[in-house]
Amino acid sequence: MGKAWKRLRTALEGGVRQRVTKAGWAYTLAVIVVGVAAVGTANNLLFLIVAAMLSALLVSGFISRLSLAGLELDLALPEHISARHKVAGRIFLRNQKRWVPSFSILLEGMPGSSFSSAIYFPVIPGGATVEEMVEVAFERRGIYREDSFLFSTRFPFGFTERRTQVTLRRDVLVYPCLTPRDDFDRILREIRGEIAAHYRGRGSDFYRIRPYEPFESARHVDWKASAHTGDLQVREFEREQENLLEVFFDLDVPANQRQWFERTVECCAYIAWWAMERGARLRFRTQEFDRYLPEECDVYHILKYLALVEPSSRKVPPPDDENSCQVVFTAGASKMRDAGWVRARYYEPGAMEEATGALRTGSKRPT
């Protein structure tokens, strides 16, 4: 009982702000008028009316504070969230006062909060927890370490509006935006064409002739070699190489190209998501990151990296896979060529002003 009273007293004493409503100003004016009339006429009945009106004002303030006291808020969000995409969450509002209910509570997000709507709770019974579905959206990628909400009530008479702010301190990781864009779709079409051209005609080279094994198809039996040796022989071909798309994102970006950097982060995230959906092999590289999808990681590992990546002036590593189809996003193609990326398809800044919004294509693979 002592601990409960201590929590209640703490909630009543701090963090609550008050705003007088229009009804409150009208009531205050009425109290002043009746008070002046009571003093001027020395009428006991008027003094009793003034006392009752002042008592109602004091009781109203106490009850509104009591309604806001002891409220505990929690917000449950999905594990994976991308920027500028609305996701469904759950608001849990608990009344820690065991016997005293809270009335007429309005919950809304503070300016800059991910929570933009408002929820009204007519009554929250003592000791009860109520929950509501909400939609939240984050404008930018990165880590959000806190989110602020505002409780307010005008109960019981609407003379004043009491407010108190609650801050949820938790880390929420937001991926780059994955919403389809015309420019990203155009880049994907170009990349798919590049992959098709790069791997065309591969996988049919002769490897060796070996003895036939039981239950093998007779389609690859080499009858000439079989007649020569007297045993069935099979022609074996090199295994068709799986297509590998290698995307290099150059982090050495000038300060005046920050907008292009953020757009490219979203484009790389979109390509990674596209590769995951189609089961394609992807190698994603920067100066500080190198992962194969799906062999070494899943797509969320790449998205987590892209959620936090920042420009860096580290040295560009050379390519080490001659068989991959290489795509490079860079703000300086010359240094990439000097590092050995001569077969890559380049995407550089400068095409945001096009009507389609497509990134400008740089140099292509030499003929």
N, C-alpha and C positions, 0 to 999 in steps of 0.2 A: 504493500500500500504506500509506503514511504517513497519507494523508487518511482511509482506511478505519479505521485503528487509532485515529485521533483521534476520529472519530465514535463508535466503539465505547466508548472510554474515557469520553467525555462522557455517553453513555447509561448506563453502569454507575455513574457517580459521583453522578448527581443524579436527582431526580424519582421515585425508587422508594421505596415504603413497604412495611412488612412486618408481617404478623400471624401469630402463632404459632397453629397449629391444635391440636385435641385430641390428634392423633397426635404433634405436636411436643412438647406438654407431657408426654405419657406417655414419649416417648423421652428427654426431658431428665431426668425422674425416674429412668429406668433408668440413665442415665449417672451420676447422683449416687450411686445405690445401689451400682453396680459400683465407682465411684471410692472410696467410703468403705470398701467391702470390700477393695479393693486396698491402701489405706493401712493398714487394720487388720491384715491378714494378711501384708503384704509379699510377696504372691504375684506373681511376674513375669508369669505368664499373664494375671492380672486387669489388670495395668498395660497389657499389649498390647491387651487387649480395650477398655479405656477409650480408649486412643489411637486405635484403629480407629473407635470410635464417635464420638469428637470429629472425626476426619478426615472421616467420612461426613457429619457435620453441616455442616462448613465447605465441603465439596465441593457439598453440596446447595444452600447459599446462593449459591455462585458460579454454578452451572449455572442456577438459577432467574433470577438477574440476567441471565445471558447470553441466556436465552430471550426476555426482554423487551427486550433491547437491539436497536437498529437496526430497529424496526418503524415503518413509515410508513403513515398512514391517510388515506384520501380517501373522500368521500361525494358521489355524483352524484344530484341530485334533478331532477324535472321542472321545466320553465320556469314553469308556472302552478300555484300551490298555494293552496288556500283553507283557512281556519281550521276546526279540528275535523273535518277530512276526511282519512282515511288515504290516503296516496299511496305508490306503490312507488318505492323508491330502490335504489341499488347501493352496497355497501360494498366498497372496494378496499383490501386489506391487503398491503403489500409488505415483504418481509424484505430489508433492505439489506445484511445480512451475506452475503457472496458464497459462503462455504463452510460456514457454521455454520447448521443449521436451528433453528427455534424449535418447542418442543413444548408441547402442552396449554395453548393460549391461549384465555382467555375474554374476550369483548368485550361490554361492556354500557354503557348510557348512564348519565350522572350524574343525580342528582335534579334535576328541572326541565328535563331534556333532551327534545328531540322524539323521541328514540329510546328506546323503553321496553322492548324485548325484549333477549335475550341470545343471542350466537352463539358457538359453541364450535368451535375449530380444533384438531384433534388434532395436526397437524404442518404447518409452513410451511417448505418447503425453502429453502435458502440462495439468495438472489437471485431468488426466485420471487414472483409476485403472485397472490393468491387473491381471489375476489370472491363475494359473497353478496347475494341479494335481501333487502331489509328493508322494513318498513312504518314510516313516520314520520307524526306528526301534530302540528300546532301548535295550541295552545289559543286564541291570540288573533291578530288581524290585526296588521300592522306589519312592521318590519324586525327580523330576528334576525341579530345580527352575529357570534355565535359559538355553538358547540355543543361540549359536553365529553363525552368518552368515557373509559372505564376499561378498561385491560388488566390481567389478573391471571393468575397461574399458580401451581400447587402442584407443578410438576415439580421434581425427579424422585421424591422420597420422600413428599411431602405433609406434611413437618414444619412448613413455613411457607407462607403465601400472600403472594406478592409482587405489589404493585400499582403501576401508574403511570398518571397521568392525561394524556390528550392533548386539546388544544383546537383545534378547527377554526375558524379566523377567516375568515369569509366572510359576505357579505350575502345573506340569503334574504328575499325579499319575499313576504309572506303576505297574500292577499286576504281580505276579509270572508267569513264562512261563507255558502255558497250552498245549504245543505240546505233543502228545502221545509219550510215550517211552516204550520200551520192559519191563523194570523193573517195571514201574508203572502198565502196563497191567497185569503183572504176579501177583502183589500185589492185584489188583482188583479181579482177578479170585480167589485167595485164600480167600479174604474177602467175596466174594459172596458165596463161599462154606461154610464158617463159618456161615454166616447168615442163609443159608438153613438148616444147621445142628442144629443151635440154636433154630429155630422156628418150626422145624419139629414136626407134631402131635398136635400143639396147635390150639385152637379155636373150638373144638368140645365137650367141657365139658358141661354136663347137668347143667342148672341153676335153672329152676322152671317149674311148671305147672300152667297155668293161663287160664282164660276164653277166648274163641274165640272172635275175633273182626271182624266186617263186612269187606268183601272184602279181607280177609287174604287167603293165599294159604292153601288148605286142606292137603298139603304134611306133615305138622307137627302136624296134629290133633292126639291126643292120644285117641284112641277109647275105651280103657279099662277104663281110667279115666272118659271119657264122659258117658259111660254106668253106671258107679258107681254114678255119680252126677246127671245125667239126662240132663245135658247141655254140649255143645261142649267145650272141653278143649284142649289146645295147649301146646305142649312141647317147651320150650324156652331154647336156648343154650347161653352160654357166647359168647359175640361178639368177633369175631376173632381179636386178637390184631395186630395192624399194626407193621410191622418190623421196628425196630429202630437201626440204626448203630451209635454207640458212638465212636468217634475218639478223643483220647487224645494225644496232642502233648506236650511232656515235654520240656520246654524251658531251663532247667538246663543242658547246654551243655558245656563241656570243650573247652578251646580256640583252642586246636589242632583238634577239630572235626567241625570246621567252615564249611568245604566243605560239610560234611554230613548234617549239619543244613540247609544249603541252598538247598540241594537236597531234604530234607524232607519237607521244605516249599513248594517246587514245587509239591511234591507228594500229600500233603494235599490239595493244591489248585486243583489238578487234580481229587482227590476223591470228593471234594465238587462240582466240575463242573459235574462229572459223576452222582452224586446224583440228581442234579438239572435237568439234561437232562432226567432222568428216573422217575422223580417224587418220588424218594425215600425219606424216613425220615432220617435225619442226625442230630446228636448232635455233634457239634465240640467244644472241650474244650482245654484250656491251663490253666496255673496258673492264668491268668488274663483275660480270655475270656471264655464265655459260651453262646452259641446260638443254638436254634433249627431251622433247615431248613425243611420245609418252614413256620412253625408256627410263629416264632418270627422275621425272617429276610429273605431276599433273598440271592442268592449266592454272589452277589456283595458286600454285607456287610462283608462276610467272606473273600473274596478276598482283600478287602481294608485293613482288619486287617493283612492278611498275607503279603501284600505289604510292611508293615512297621514294622513287628515284629522283635524283636531282642532277643538274649539269655538273660535269667533271672534266678536268683538263688532262686526264691521264693519257699515256701513250696508247696508240691504236695497235692491237696485236695483229699479226699477219694471219691470213686464212690457212687452215691446215687440212682441209678436205677438198680435194680436187673434183670429187664426183657430185658435190652438192650444187643445187641451184641457188645462187647467191643474190640477195637483195640487201641494199645498204640505204639507210636513212642517215643523212649527214648534212651538216651545214658547210662542209669544206671537202669537196670531192678530191682535190689535188692531194691532200695528205693521205687520203684513203688509198689512192692509186700508188703513192710512194710506199705505202705499207704492204702492197702486194695484192690489193683488191681490184685487179684489172679485169676480171671476168664478170664483175657484179653489175647488176642493174641499179642505178642510183635514183634516189628521190631526194631533192633538195628544196630549200625554201623558195618561195616566189610565186606560187600558183594560187594562193588564197584569193587573189582578186579575180580569178576566172569565174565565169557564171556557174560552172559546175562545182567550183570549190576544189578541184583536183589539184594535188601536189604536182609541180612541174617535174617531168621526167628528165633526168640528166643523161649522162652517157650510157650507152648500152654495150653489150658484149661485142667485142671486135669480130669482124667476119674473117 
